Amino acid sequence: MFDLGQLAVYPAHGVGRIEAVEEKTIGGAQQCFYILRILENDMIIMVPTANAGAVGLRPIIPTEEVPQVLSILRDHDVIIENQTWNRRYRDYMSKIKTGSVYEVAEVLRDLFILKSDKELSFGERKMLDTARNLLVKELSIAQQQTEDVVAAQVEGIFCHC
């Protein structure tokens, strides 16, 4: 259950604020919906309260879990399977759609590792930006820091300077 004003994460869209809980009649049946406004772009998403968990709506991770996310980003010893870019894209997109901050961190890490070896496709570059934005937004809220500070922290993990 989410409270009015609470921040929550919606898969593939990022952090939003619960602005209201409304009842709507859909197909002759009354249903309650969370009205979620995504912070990044002001998009409004209506999420049925009855299956909010099933669609992946979740609270922001607690501060105590941030080191685990950063640990995933620092693990550069993973083997990236040799697949075509579109197969990788599908695999990474399915991870992003889970809504798990850990899966998003894996996608970001894998794309940064891949980028250090070869040029990413246009779709992969966009996905890298998406994963970075999703992660930076949530981590900045979890750590109560600005997005710039968290973005620099994340970039620093992958900087080979």
The 8 nearest C-alpha neighbors of each residue, nearest first, counted from 0:
[[1, 2, 48, 51, 52, 49, 57, 33],
 [0, 2, 5, 3, 17, 7, 58, 33],
 [1, 3, 5, 4, 0, 17, 19, 6],
 [4, 2, 17, 5, 18, 19, 1, 20],
 [3, 5, 17, 16, 18, 2, 6, 19],
 [6, 4, 2, 3, 17, 16, 7, 1],
 [5, 7, 16, 15, 17, 4, 14, 58],
 [6, 8, 58, 15, 57, 14, 59, 16],
 [7, 9, 14, 13, 57, 56, 58, 15],
 [8, 10, 56, 13, 12, 55, 14, 98],
 [11, 98, 9, 96, 12, 97, 55, 13],
 [10, 12, 96, 95, 13, 98, 9, 133],
 [13, 11, 10, 9, 14, 37, 133, 8],
 [14, 12, 8, 9, 133, 11, 10, 15],
 [15, 13, 8, 7, 37, 38, 9, 137],
 [14, 16, 37, 36, 38, 7, 6, 35],
 [15, 17, 6, 36, 35, 5, 4, 18],
 [18, 16, 35, 4, 3, 5, 34, 19],
 [19, 17, 34, 3, 4, 35, 16, 36],
 [20, 18, 34, 17, 33, 3, 21, 35],
 [19, 21, 33, 32, 34, 31, 22, 18],
 [22, 20, 32, 31, 19, 23, 33, 34],
 [21, 23, 31, 30, 32, 29, 24, 20],
 [24, 22, 30, 29, 25, 31, 21, 32],
 [23, 25, 29, 28, 27, 30, 26, 22],
 [24, 26, 28, 27, 23, 29, 30, 22],
 [27, 25, 28, 24, 29, 23, 30, 22],
 [26, 28, 25, 24, 29, 23, 30, 22],
 [29, 27, 24, 25, 26, 30, 23, 22],
 [30, 28, 24, 23, 25, 22, 27, 31],
 [31, 29, 23, 22, 24, 28, 32, 47],
 [30, 32, 22, 21, 48, 47, 23, 20],
 [33, 31, 47, 46, 48, 21, 20, 45],
 [32, 34, 20, 46, 45, 35, 19, 48],
 [33, 35, 45, 19, 18, 17, 20, 44],
 [34, 36, 17, 44, 16, 43, 15, 18],
 [35, 37, 43, 15, 16, 41, 42, 38],
 [38, 36, 15, 41, 42, 39, 14, 40],
 [39, 37, 15, 41, 40, 14, 36, 16],
 [38, 40, 37, 41, 14, 13, 15, 42],
 [39, 41, 42, 38, 37, 36, 43, 12],
 [42, 40, 37, 36, 38, 39, 43, 15],
 [43, 41, 37, 40, 36, 44, 38, 39],
 [44, 42, 36, 35, 41, 37, 45, 34],
 [45, 43, 35, 34, 46, 36, 42, 37],
 [44, 46, 34, 33, 32, 35, 47, 43],
 [45, 47, 33, 32, 51, 48, 44, 34],
 [48, 46, 32, 49, 50, 31, 51, 33],
 [49, 47, 51, 32, 50, 31, 33, 46],
 [50, 48, 47, 51, 31, 52, 30, 32],
 [49, 51, 53, 52, 48, 47, 54, 46],
 [52, 50, 48, 56, 54, 53, 47, 49],
 [53, 51, 55, 56, 50, 54, 57, 49],
 [52, 54, 50, 55, 51, 56, 49, 57],
 [55, 53, 51, 52, 56, 50, 10, 46],
 [54, 56, 52, 53, 98, 10, 57, 9],
 [57, 55, 9, 51, 52, 8, 54, 7],
 [56, 58, 8, 7, 55, 59, 52, 9],
 [57, 59, 7, 8, 60, 6, 56, 1],
 [60, 58, 7, 8, 61, 137, 141, 57],
 [59, 61, 141, 58, 64, 62, 65, 137],
 [60, 62, 63, 64, 141, 59, 65, 142],
 [61, 63, 141, 64, 65, 142, 60, 66],
 [62, 64, 61, 65, 66, 60, 67, 141],
 [65, 63, 67, 62, 66, 61, 60, 68],
 [64, 66, 68, 67, 62, 63, 69, 138],
 [67, 65, 69, 68, 64, 70, 63, 62],
 [68, 66, 70, 65, 64, 69, 71, 101],
 [69, 67, 65, 71, 70, 66, 101, 104],
 [68, 70, 66, 72, 71, 67, 73, 65],
 [69, 71, 67, 73, 68, 72, 66, 74],
 [72, 70, 68, 74, 69, 73, 105, 104],
 [71, 73, 69, 108, 70, 74, 104, 68],
 [74, 72, 70, 71, 75, 156, 69, 108],
 [75, 73, 71, 76, 72, 70, 77, 108],
 [74, 76, 77, 73, 112, 72, 108, 109],
 [77, 75, 74, 78, 73, 79, 112, 109],
 [78, 76, 75, 79, 74, 109, 112, 108],
 [77, 79, 80, 76, 75, 109, 81, 112],
 [78, 80, 77, 81, 109, 113, 112, 82],
 [81, 79, 82, 78, 87, 83, 77, 109],
 [80, 82, 79, 83, 87, 78, 84, 86],
 [83, 81, 80, 86, 87, 84, 85, 79],
 [82, 84, 86, 85, 87, 81, 88, 80],
 [83, 85, 87, 86, 88, 82, 120, 123],
 [84, 86, 88, 87, 83, 89, 82, 122],
 [85, 87, 89, 83, 88, 84, 82, 90],
 [88, 86, 90, 84, 85, 89, 91, 82],
 [87, 89, 85, 91, 86, 90, 92, 84],
 [90, 88, 92, 86, 87, 91, 93, 85],
 [91, 89, 87, 93, 88, 92, 86, 94],
 [90, 92, 94, 88, 93, 89, 106, 87],
 [93, 91, 95, 89, 94, 90, 88, 96],
 [92, 94, 96, 90, 91, 95, 89, 97],
 [95, 93, 91, 92, 97, 96, 102, 90],
 [94, 96, 92, 103, 97, 93, 11, 98],
 [95, 97, 93, 11, 10, 98, 94, 92],
 [98, 96, 94, 99, 95, 10, 93, 55],
 [97, 99, 10, 96, 95, 55, 11, 100],
 [100, 98, 102, 101, 97, 103, 95, 10],
 [99, 101, 103, 102, 104, 98, 134, 68],
 [102, 100, 104, 99, 103, 68, 105, 71],
 [101, 103, 105, 99, 104, 94, 100, 106],
 [102, 104, 100, 106, 95, 105, 101, 130],
 [103, 105, 101, 107, 102, 106, 108, 100],
 [106, 104, 102, 108, 103, 107, 109, 101],
 [107, 105, 103, 109, 104, 108, 91, 110],
 [106, 108, 104, 110, 105, 109, 130, 127],
 [107, 109, 105, 111, 72, 106, 110, 104],
 [110, 108, 112, 106, 111, 107, 105, 113],
 [109, 111, 113, 107, 112, 108, 114, 106],
 [110, 112, 114, 108, 113, 109, 107, 115],
 [113, 111, 109, 115, 110, 114, 108, 116],
 [112, 114, 110, 116, 115, 111, 109, 117],
 [115, 113, 111, 117, 116, 112, 118, 119],
 [114, 116, 112, 113, 117, 111, 118, 110],
 [117, 115, 113, 114, 112, 118, 111, 119],
 [118, 116, 114, 115, 113, 119, 112, 120],
 [117, 119, 114, 120, 116, 115, 113, 124],
 [118, 120, 123, 114, 124, 117, 121, 113],
 [119, 121, 123, 122, 124, 118, 84, 125],
 [120, 122, 124, 123, 125, 119, 126, 118],
 [123, 121, 125, 120, 124, 126, 88, 119],
 [122, 124, 126, 120, 125, 121, 119, 127],
 [125, 123, 127, 121, 126, 122, 119, 120],
 [126, 124, 128, 122, 123, 127, 129, 121],
 [125, 127, 129, 123, 128, 124, 130, 122],
 [128, 126, 124, 130, 125, 129, 107, 131],
 [129, 127, 131, 125, 126, 130, 132, 124],
 [128, 130, 126, 132, 131, 127, 133, 125],
 [131, 129, 133, 127, 132, 128, 107, 103],
 [130, 132, 128, 134, 129, 133, 135, 127],
 [133, 131, 129, 135, 134, 130, 136, 128],
 [134, 132, 130, 13, 136, 131, 135, 129],
 [133, 135, 131, 137, 132, 136, 138, 130],
 [134, 136, 132, 138, 137, 133, 150, 139],
 [137, 135, 139, 133, 134, 138, 132, 146],
 [136, 138, 140, 134, 139, 135, 141, 133],
 [139, 137, 141, 135, 140, 136, 142, 134],
 [138, 140, 144, 142, 136, 146, 137, 141],
 [139, 141, 143, 137, 138, 142, 136, 144],
 [142, 140, 138, 62, 139, 143, 61, 137],
 [141, 143, 139, 144, 140, 62, 138, 65],
 [144, 142, 140, 139, 141, 145, 138, 62],
 [145, 143, 139, 142, 148, 146, 140, 149],
 [146, 144, 147, 148, 139, 149, 143, 140],
 [145, 147, 149, 139, 148, 150, 135, 136],
 [148, 146, 150, 145, 149, 151, 144, 135],
 [149, 147, 151, 145, 146, 150, 152, 144],
 [148, 150, 152, 146, 151, 147, 139, 135],
 [151, 149, 147, 153, 152, 148, 135, 146],
 [152, 150, 154, 148, 149, 153, 155, 147],
 [151, 153, 149, 155, 150, 154, 148, 156],
 [152, 154, 150, 156, 155, 151, 149, 157],
 [155, 153, 151, 157, 156, 152, 150, 158],
 [156, 154, 158, 152, 153, 157, 151, 150],
 [155, 157, 153, 154, 158, 73, 152, 72],
 [158, 156, 154, 155, 159, 111, 153, 73],
 [159, 157, 155, 160, 156, 154, 153, 111],
 [158, 160, 157, 155, 156, 115, 154, 112],
 [159, 158, 155, 157, 156, 154, 115, 151]]
